Amino acid sequence: MTDVTSSKSARRPHHWRHDLIELAALFTAVVVADTIAKTIVKGPDGHYLLVFSAIALVATAAFHTWWARRHSHASHAPPAGPTGGHSTATHRADAALAAETREPAEESGAPVETTLWRMRTTVADTPGSLAALCTVLARLGVDILTLQTHPLADGTVDEFLLRAPADLSAHALARETAAAGGRDTWTERADAHDLVDTPTRVLGLATRTALDAAELPLALRQLLGRCTLHTVPAVSLTGRPTGEHAPVEGVLEETVMRLRDPDGGTLIVERPYLPFTPTEFARARALVELDARLGPRVPRSQDVLTLPEGNEITVRRADQRDLPAARAMHDRCSARTLGLRYHGPVGDADRYLDHLLSPRFGRTLAVQTTSGRLVALGHLLWDGDETEVALMVEDDWQRRGIGSELLGRLVAMAEDAGCASVYAVTQSSNTGMVAAMRALNLPLDYQIEEGTLVITARLASAPRPAGRPQQQEQRQEQVREQRHEGARRAER
């Protein structure tokens, strides 16, 4: 067990009085044994005295064992704070004490199959509450790998990373946790990525955010678990105020937190199945403040590729500083190309492109020629729990493999970001986009609604929080409906 073992040595103070009593008992036993030996040798009833001495020895040993355990338990009792509550150190000491009660695992030739779980539960803020929970986990054969404590006004939220026997179900784990005093218990399957300790993970997320402004939404999602992020700008694409303007310090409302977006507007983070704690709110706000202090930034690495006909192109990241070049590319594109990309006419290309190029909404790849002209754009857009890919290639540069190259790179970005799937909204007549999606060699799902084709590529299976399947399915259905509604609005 990590995070708690450091408290074992600190909670066992050395008492010289115990040593003195042990020494006195030893001398007394030696004297008594010598006297009995002499009596047995000289007296006629020596064998009776030998039996009596054995009985006395057993009684003395039993008394000594009882006395030692009584004083040991008293010295290991968790101290109450000034208000009688649990401190974080006491919480961890309880966990370490409970771990010692674990029965040794049965030795066998075959290794025991285990599963990683993330579990969060709320316990009373009283001494011994966490120890009782850890004792139950130990009895189930569950190993506590990491432990985080989130203090609340009326309790403590404990977040565990557990290694449990594979045959222990989430329902049984939650039931035993509730019997030990845990409430509002939530469980989710974990993987090897969760084995990184919390400080290291937070520092890694801060580093990624510092290097790339587009990492902030992903960092928040990895920091807070599976949640939905919405960025509401202060001004809509039509130029109307949205009314969304969070205060500088942010707002926490149980399952929703609102943070001020450094680009203006509000970052809305929702997690319907699990309320946010003040600790999580403080961490999220710190990441947003870091992003605001560093300002606009995007990695400037680029790759030079050679097309089949011999022309060289450069693929690089793009942001809002590329707005003039992207606008010029739009002006060179035909009405058919723009219609396939946006499913209809674009009334205000400047505002729409400014939204697409913002790192707050995703990542953009640009393709430029040796002369510096922008000829293609590829977007990876964060859409709630899902991720959208979109491409546009200038007419004179189509059918040269540029779209497939951009799509492959965008999908690789989505995989690195931990996305479970990507989808593209297009028209059935857009054979180029359909062919590019099929060339990914990934499982594809097709949906056609009112002439709009939605192609979804499944990248990996994402774990679903145990015990909350209905809420998750309802939320995914809402996201799909919002996505289709957005496509219908674009067509109109």
C-alpha positions in Angstrom: 0.0 0.0 0.0 1.3 3.4 -1.0 0.5 6.7 0.5 -0.1 5.2 3.9 2.9 3.1 4.8 5.0 6.1 5.9 2.8 6.5 8.9 3.5 3.0 10.4 6.8 3.9 12.0 5.6 7.3 13.2 2.7 6.0 15.2 4.6 3.5 17.5 6.4 5.6 20.1 8.9 3.8 22.3 7.9 3.5 26.1 10.8 2.7 28.5 8.3 1.7 31.2 7.2 -1.3 29.1 10.8 -2.4 28.8 11.3 -2.1 32.6 8.2 -4.2 33.3 9.4 -6.8 30.8 12.8 -7.0 32.5 11.3 -7.3 36.0 9.1 -10.1 34.8 12.1 -11.9 33.4 14.1 -11.8 36.6 11.0 -12.9 38.6 10.6 -15.9 36.4 14.3 -16.8 36.8 14.1 -16.7 40.6 10.8 -18.7 40.7 12.2 -21.3 38.4 15.4 -21.7 40.5 13.4 -22.1 43.7 11.1 -24.7 42.1 14.0 -26.6 40.8 15.7 -26.9 44.2 12.4 -27.9 45.9 11.7 -30.6 43.3 15.2 -32.0 43.8 15.0 -32.1 47.6 11.4 -32.7 48.4 9.3 -36.0 48.2 6.4 -34.3 46.3 8.5 -32.9 43.6 6.3 -34.1 40.7 3.2 -32.4 42.2 5.1 -29.1 42.4 6.2 -29.5 38.9 2.6 -29.7 37.6 1.6 -26.7 39.7 4.5 -24.7 38.3 3.5 -25.5 34.8 0.0 -24.3 35.5 1.4 -21.1 37.0 3.6 -20.5 34.0 0.7 -20.8 31.6 -1.4 -18.4 33.6 1.4 -15.9 33.8 1.9 -16.1 30.0 -1.8 -15.6 29.4 -1.8 -12.5 31.7 1.3 -11.1 30.0 -0.3 -11.5 26.5 -3.5 -9.8 27.6 -1.6 -6.9 29.2 0.6 -6.3 26.2 -2.3 -6.3 23.7 -4.3 -3.9 25.9 -1.5 -1.3 26.1 -0.6 -1.8 22.5 -4.1 -1.0 21.3 -4.3 2.0 23.6 -1.1 3.5 22.2 -2.2 2.9 18.6 -5.6 4.6 19.0 -6.0 7.5 16.5 -5.9 10.8 18.3 -8.9 13.1 18.0 -8.3 16.6 16.7 -9.4 19.8 18.4 -12.9 19.3 17.1 -12.9 15.5 17.4 -12.6 15.1 13.6 -10.2 13.3 11.3 -7.2 15.0 9.9 -5.6 13.6 6.7 -2.7 12.1 8.6 -5.1 10.3 10.9 -7.1 9.1 7.9 -4.0 7.6 6.5 -2.9 6.1 9.8 -6.3 4.4 10.0 -5.7 2.9 6.6 -2.3 1.6 7.6 -3.6 0.1 10.9 -6.4 -1.7 9.0 -3.9 -3.0 6.4 -2.1 -4.9 9.2 -5.3 -6.9 9.9 -5.2 -8.4 6.4 -5.0 -12.1 6.4 -2.1 -13.5 4.4 -3.1 -14.7 1.0 -3.3 -18.4 0.3 -0.1 -19.6 -1.3 -0.7 -21.4 -4.5 1.1 -22.1 -7.7 -1.1 -20.1 -10.0 -1.3 -16.3 -9.6 -4.6 -14.8 -8.6 -6.3 -12.8 -11.3 -7.0 -9.3 -10.3 -8.8 -6.1 -11.6 -8.1 -2.5 -11.0 -10.9 -0.3 -9.7 -11.3 3.3 -8.9 -13.7 3.8 -6.0 -14.9 7.0 -4.3 -17.0 7.0 -1.1 -17.9 9.4 1.6 -17.3 8.4 5.3 -18.0 10.2 8.5 -15.4 12.6 9.8 -14.7 10.6 12.9 -11.7 8.6 14.2 -11.7 5.0 13.0 -14.2 5.4 10.1 -11.6 4.9 7.4 -10.0 2.1 9.4 -13.3 0.2 9.5 -13.7 0.6 5.7 -10.1 -0.6 5.1 -10.6 -3.6 7.3 -13.6 -4.6 5.2 -11.5 -4.2 2.0 -8.7 -6.3 3.5 -11.2 -9.1 4.3 -12.3 -9.1 0.7 -8.7 -9.5 -0.5 -8.6 -5.9 -1.9 -5.3 -4.1 -2.0 -5.3 -0.3 -1.6 -2.8 1.1 -4.1 -3.4 4.8 -3.6 -5.6 6.9 -1.4 -6.7 10.6 -1.7 -8.8 12.4 0.9 -11.1 15.3 0.0 -12.3 17.0 3.2 -15.9 18.3 3.3 -18.0 20.2 5.8 -19.9 17.1 6.9 -17.5 14.2 6.1 -14.6 13.1 4.0 -14.6 11.9 0.5 -12.0 9.1 0.1 -10.8 8.2 -3.4 -9.1 4.8 -3.8 -7.3 3.0 -6.5 -7.8 -0.7 -5.7 -6.5 -4.0 -6.9 -9.3 -6.5 -6.3 -9.9 -10.2 -7.1 -11.4 -10.5 -10.6 -14.5 -12.3 -9.3 -15.4 -9.4 -7.0 -18.1 -7.4 -8.7 -18.7 -3.7 -8.5 -22.1 -4.3 -6.8 -20.5 -6.5 -4.1 -17.8 -3.9 -3.6 -20.3 -1.1 -3.2 -22.5 -3.2 -0.9 -19.6 -4.1 1.5 -18.5 -0.5 1.4 -21.9 0.7 2.5 -22.0 -1.9 5.3 -18.7 -0.4 6.6 -20.2 3.1 6.7 -19.4 4.5 3.2 -22.1 6.4 1.4 -22.6 7.8 -2.1 -20.2 5.2 -3.3 -19.1 5.3 -7.0 -16.9 2.7 -8.7 -15.3 2.6 -12.1 -12.9 0.2 -13.9 -9.3 1.6 -13.9 -6.3 0.8 -16.1 -2.5 1.0 -15.9 -2.6 4.7 -16.5 -4.2 5.3 -13.2 -1.2 3.8 -11.4 0.6 7.1 -11.6 0.4 8.9 -8.2 -1.7 12.1 -8.1 1.1 14.7 -7.7 2.9 13.3 -10.7 -0.3 13.2 -12.8 -1.2 16.8 -11.9 2.3 18.0 -12.8 2.2 16.2 -16.1 -1.2 17.8 -17.0 0.2 21.2 -16.0 3.2 20.7 -18.3 1.1 19.7 -21.2 -1.2 22.7 -20.7 1.8 25.0 -20.5 3.1 23.7 -23.9 -0.2 23.7 -25.8 -3.3 25.8 -25.2 -5.4 23.1 -26.8 -4.5 20.7 -24.0 -6.6 22.5 -21.3 -9.9 20.8 -22.1 -8.2 17.4 -22.2 -6.2 18.1 -19.0 -9.4 19.1 -17.2 -11.1 15.9 -18.3 -8.2 13.7 -17.2 -8.0 15.5 -13.9 -11.7 15.2 -13.1 -12.5 11.9 -14.6 -15.2 11.4 -17.2 -17.0 14.7 -17.5 -18.5 17.0 -20.1 -16.9 20.3 -21.0 -18.7 23.1 -22.8 -17.0 26.4 -23.8 -19.6 29.2 -24.1 -18.1 32.3 -25.6 -19.1 35.7 -24.4 -20.3 36.6 -27.9 -22.0 34.1 -30.3 -21.1 33.6 -33.9 -23.8 36.0 -34.9 -22.3 38.7 -32.6 -24.9 38.6 -29.9 -23.9 38.4 -26.2 -24.5 35.0 -24.7 -24.9 36.2 -21.1 -22.3 33.7 -19.9 -19.6 35.4 -17.8 -18.3 33.5 -14.8 -16.6 35.4 -12.0 -12.8 35.3 -11.7 -12.9 32.9 -8.7 -15.3 30.6 -10.5 -18.5 28.9 -9.3 -19.0 25.4 -7.8 -22.5 24.0 -7.8 -22.3 20.3 -6.8 -22.0 18.5 -10.2 -21.3 21.7 -12.2 -18.4 24.1 -12.1 -18.1 27.3 -14.0 -14.7 28.8 -14.7 -13.7 31.9 -16.5 -12.3 31.2 -20.0 -9.1 33.1 -20.6 -10.3 33.7 -24.2 -13.6 35.2 -22.8 -16.8 33.5 -21.9 -17.2 30.5 -19.6 -15.8 27.0 -19.3 -18.7 24.8 -18.0 -17.7 21.4 -16.6 -20.4 18.9 -15.7 -20.3 15.5 -14.1 -23.9 14.4 -13.4 -23.0 11.1 -11.7 -20.6 12.5 -9.0 -20.5 15.9 -7.3 -17.2 17.8 -7.5 -15.3 18.4 -4.2 -13.6 21.7 -3.2 -10.3 20.1 -3.8 -11.1 19.2 -7.4 -12.5 22.7 -7.9 -9.3 24.2 -6.7 -7.1 22.0 -9.0 -9.3 22.8 -12.0 -9.1 26.5 -11.3 -5.3 26.4 -10.9 -5.0 24.8 -14.4 -7.2 27.5 -15.9 -5.2 30.3 -14.2 -2.0 28.7 -15.6 -3.5 28.8 -19.1 -4.6 32.4 -18.7 -1.1 33.5 -17.5 0.7 31.9 -20.4 -1.5 33.3 -23.2 -2.0 32.0 -26.7 0.5 29.3 -27.7 0.7 26.3 -30.0 3.6 23.9 -30.8 5.4 25.1 -33.9 6.7 21.7 -35.1 6.1 20.9 -38.7 6.5 18.0 -41.1 7.5 18.3 -44.8 5.9 15.7 -47.1 6.3 15.0 -50.8 3.2 14.3 -52.8 3.1 11.6 -55.5 3.6 14.2 -58.3 6.7 15.6 -56.5 5.3 18.7 -54.9 6.3 19.4 -51.3 3.8 20.4 -48.6 4.2 21.3 -44.9 1.8 20.0 -42.3 1.7 22.0 -39.0 -0.5 23.1 -36.2 -2.6 26.2 -36.8 -4.4 28.6 -34.5 -6.2 32.0 -34.7 -3.1 33.7 -36.0 -3.7 31.8 -39.2 -7.1 33.4 -39.7 -6.2 35.7 -42.7 -4.6 32.7 -44.6 -7.6 30.5 -43.8 -10.0 33.2 -45.0 -8.1 33.6 -48.2 -8.3 29.8 -48.8 -12.1 30.0 -48.3 -12.3 32.7 -51.0 -10.5 30.4 -53.5 -12.8 27.4 -52.8 -15.8 26.7 -54.9 -19.3 26.8 -53.7 -19.5 23.0 -53.9 -16.4 22.5 -51.7 -17.8 24.9 -49.1 -21.2 23.2 -49.2 -19.7 19.8 -48.6 -17.7 21.1 -45.7 -20.4 23.3 -44.0 -23.6 21.6 -45.3 -24.7 25.0 -46.6 -23.6 28.6 -47.2 -21.4 30.3 -44.7 -22.8 33.7 -43.8 -19.8 35.0 -41.7 -16.7 33.0 -42.5 -14.5 35.2 -40.3 -16.4 34.4 -37.1 -16.8 30.8 -38.0 -13.1 30.3 -38.8 -12.1 32.1 -35.6 -14.2 29.6 -33.7 -12.7 26.6 -35.5 -9.1 27.8 -35.1 -9.5 28.4 -31.4 -7.4 25.9 -29.3 -10.2 26.0 -26.7 -12.5 24.0 -29.0 -10.0 21.5 -30.4 -6.9 21.2 -32.6 -6.3 22.3 -36.2 -3.8 21.1 -38.7 -2.9 23.3 -41.7 -1.3 22.3 -45.0 0.7 24.9 -46.8 2.8 24.9 -50.0 6.4 25.9 -50.4 5.2 29.5 -51.2 3.4 29.7 -47.9 -0.2 29.4 -49.3 -2.6 27.6 -47.0 -4.4 24.9 -49.1 -6.1 22.6 -46.6 -7.4 22.5 -43.0 -8.2 19.6 -40.7 -10.0 20.1 -37.4 -10.3 17.9 -34.3 -13.2 19.4 -32.3 -14.1 18.6 -28.7 -17.9 18.0 -28.7 -18.9 17.2 -25.1 -18.1 13.5 -24.6 -17.4 12.9 -28.3 -14.9 14.2 -30.8 -15.6 15.4 -34.3 -13.2 15.5 -37.3 -13.7 17.8 -40.3 -11.6 18.4 -43.4 -11.5 21.0 -46.2 -9.1 20.9 -49.1 -8.8 23.6 -51.7 -10.2 22.5 -55.1 -6.9 22.6 -57.0 -5.3 20.3 -54.4 -8.0 17.7 -54.0 -7.5 14.0 -55.0 -3.8 14.1 -54.0 -4.0 12.2 -50.7 -3.9 15.4 -48.6 -7.3 14.7 -46.9 -6.3 11.2 -46.0 -3.0 12.4 -44.5 -4.8 15.0 -42.4 -7.4 12.6 -41.3 -4.9 10.0 -40.2 -3.0 12.6 -38.2 -6.2 13.8 -36.5 -7.2 10.3 -35.5 -3.8 9.7 -34.0 -4.2 12.9 -32.0 -7.6 11.7 -30.8 -6.1 8.3 -29.7 -3.3 10.1 -27.8 -6.0 12.2 -26.1 -7.8 9.1 -24.9 -10.9 9.6 -27.1 -13.0 6.5 -27.6 -14.3 7.5 -31.0 -14.3 10.2 -33.6 -17.2 11.1 -36.0 -17.5 13.0 -39.2 -20.7 14.8 -40.3 -20.9 15.0 -44.1 -23.1 14.2 -47.1 -23.5 10.9 -48.8 -22.3 12.5 -52.0 -19.0 13.4 -50.4 -17.2 10.3 -51.7 -13.8 11.6 -50.8 -14.6 11.9 -47.1 -16.3 8.5 -47.0 -13.2 6.9 -48.7 -10.8 8.6 -46.3 -12.8 7.3 -43.3 -12.9 3.8 -44.7 -9.1 3.9 -45.3 -8.6 4.2 -41.5 -9.2 0.5 -41.2 -11.3 1.1 -38.0 -14.8 -0.2 -37.1 -17.2 2.3 -38.6 -20.9 3.1 -37.8 -23.1 4.9 -40.3 -26.2 7.0 -39.6 -28.2 8.9 -42.2 -30.7 11.5 -41.2 -32.4 13.9 -43.7 -29.5 13.6 -46.2 -26.8 14.1 -43.6 -24.3 11.2 -43.1 -22.6 10.7 -39.8 -19.7 8.3 -39.8 -18.3 7.2 -36.4 -15.0 5.5 -36.1 -14.5 3.6 -32.8 -10.9 4.0 -31.5 -11.0 2.2 -28.2 -13.6 1.0 -25.6 -14.0 3.5 -22.8 -14.9 2.1 -19.3 -18.4 3.0 -18.1 -18.9 3.9 -14.4 -20.4 1.0 -12.6 -23.8 1.4 -11.1 -24.8 4.4 -13.3 -25.5 2.9 -16.7 -28.9 4.5 -17.2 -27.6 8.0 -16.6 -24.6 7.5 -18.9 -26.8 6.2 -21.7 -29.2 9.1 -21.3 -26.3 11.5 -21.4 -24.9 9.9 -24.6 -28.3 10.0 -26.2 -28.5 13.8 -25.4 -25.1 14.4 -26.9 -26.1 12.5 -30.1 -29.3 14.5 -30.4 -27.4 17.8 -29.9 -25.0 16.7 -32.6 -27.7 15.9 -35.1 -29.6 19.1 -34.3 -26.4 21.0 -35.0 -26.1 19.3 -38.3 -29.7 20.1 -39.2 -29.2 23.8 -38.2 -26.1 24.0 -40.4 -28.1 22.6 -43.4 -30.8 25.2 -42.9 
